[in-house]
Amino acid sequence: MVRRSFAEMGHEAAIVSDSPYGLSAYDFLVFITEPKSMFGGIASSLPQTLAKSEGLIGKRCLALVRKSGFRSGNTLRKFMEALEHEGLVVVQGEIVSDASSAAAVARGTPLNRR
């Protein structure tokens, strides 16, 4: 639904898990995750995966965390820190409960630089 929201706004959007072009080929990135456990935390492989991608410094992104467990806010904070550590600029971070709320956040995300 998030990809469709961007497409409806006139942006080209793609779901990329293993892109042959890498993440640096895109102008704006959206990262969506869920807490690793009931008590929060992010997947330990995220920083290593991002570190393998070249050209991420200065790329703007949206960070979304699915509401789950007790510490979704802590998961979002750590997620945003991991993204920023790899040089990404997090323009917005949100906790979402389902796909429709993620799509609503996507529609309100400031995609264009001002």
C-alpha positions as CSV (number, residue, x, y, z in Angstrom):
1,M,0.0,0.0,0.0
2,V,2.9,2.4,0.6
3,R,4.2,1.9,-2.9
4,R,0.8,2.5,-4.3
5,S,0.4,5.7,-2.3
6,F,3.6,7.1,-3.8
7,A,2.6,6.0,-7.3
8,E,-0.8,7.8,-6.8
9,M,1.1,11.0,-6.0
10,G,2.9,10.7,-9.4
11,H,6.2,9.2,-8.1
12,E,7.8,6.2,-9.5
13,A,8.0,3.6,-6.7
14,A,9.5,0.2,-6.4
15,I,9.8,-2.5,-3.8
16,V,13.5,-3.3,-3.5
17,S,14.7,-6.2,-1.5
18,D,17.7,-7.3,-3.6
19,S,18.1,-4.6,-6.3
20,P,20.7,-5.2,-8.9
21,Y,21.2,-1.4,-8.9
22,G,21.6,-1.0,-5.1
23,L,19.8,1.5,-2.9
24,S,21.9,4.4,-4.2
25,A,19.9,4.4,-7.5
26,Y,16.9,5.8,-5.7
27,D,16.2,9.4,-4.6
28,F,14.1,8.7,-1.6
29,L,14.1,5.5,0.5
30,V,11.4,4.0,2.7
31,F,12.5,1.5,5.4
32,I,9.8,-0.6,7.1
33,T,10.5,-3.0,10.0
34,E,8.9,-4.4,13.1
35,P,10.3,-5.0,16.5
36,K,12.5,-8.0,16.9
37,S,10.8,-9.2,20.0
38,M,7.9,-8.3,22.4
39,F,10.3,-5.9,24.1
40,G,11.6,-4.0,21.0
41,G,14.9,-4.0,19.2
42,I,15.8,-4.0,15.6
43,A,17.1,-6.8,13.4
44,S,20.9,-7.1,14.0
45,S,21.6,-7.5,10.3
46,L,20.2,-4.1,9.3
47,P,23.4,-2.1,9.9
48,Q,25.5,-4.7,8.1
49,T,23.1,-4.7,5.2
50,L,23.2,-0.9,4.9
51,A,27.0,-0.8,5.3
52,K,27.3,-3.0,2.1
53,S,25.3,-0.4,0.1
54,E,27.3,2.4,-1.4
55,G,26.2,5.9,-2.0
56,L,23.7,6.3,0.8
57,I,25.3,9.3,2.4
58,G,22.8,12.2,2.2
59,K,20.0,10.1,0.9
60,R,16.6,11.1,2.4
61,C,14.4,8.4,3.9
62,L,11.3,7.5,5.8
63,A,11.5,5.1,8.7
64,L,8.4,3.1,9.7
65,V,8.0,0.6,12.5
66,R,5.0,-1.6,12.9
67,K,3.4,-1.3,16.3
68,S,4.0,-4.5,18.2
69,G,5.0,-5.3,21.7
70,F,5.7,-2.9,24.5
71,R,8.6,-0.7,23.2
72,S,7.8,0.3,19.6
73,G,9.0,3.8,20.3
74,N,12.4,2.5,21.4
75,T,12.6,0.3,18.3
76,L,11.8,3.4,16.1
77,R,14.6,5.4,17.9
78,K,17.2,2.7,17.4
79,F,16.1,2.1,13.8
80,M,16.4,5.8,13.0
81,E,19.9,5.9,14.7
82,A,21.0,2.9,12.6
83,L,19.9,4.6,9.4
84,E,21.5,7.9,10.3
85,H,24.7,6.0,11.3
86,E,25.0,4.8,7.7
87,G,24.7,8.4,6.4
88,L,21.0,8.5,5.6
89,V,18.9,11.6,6.5
90,V,15.7,10.5,8.2
91,V,13.1,13.1,7.3
92,Q,10.3,11.3,9.2
93,G,9.9,8.4,11.5
94,E,6.6,6.9,12.5
95,I,5.0,4.0,14.3
96,V,2.2,2.4,12.3
97,S,-0.4,-0.1,13.3
98,D,-1.2,-1.5,9.8
99,A,-0.8,-1.1,6.1
100,S,-3.4,1.6,5.7
101,S,-1.8,3.8,8.4
102,A,1.6,3.3,6.7
103,A,0.0,4.4,3.4
104,A,-1.4,7.5,5.2
105,V,2.0,8.4,6.5
106,A,3.5,7.9,3.1
107,R,1.0,10.3,1.5
108,G,2.1,13.0,4.1
109,T,5.8,12.5,3.8
110,P,7.8,15.4,2.5
111,L,9.4,13.8,-0.6
112,N,10.6,17.0,-2.3
113,R,13.5,19.0,-1.0
114,R,12.5,22.6,-0.1
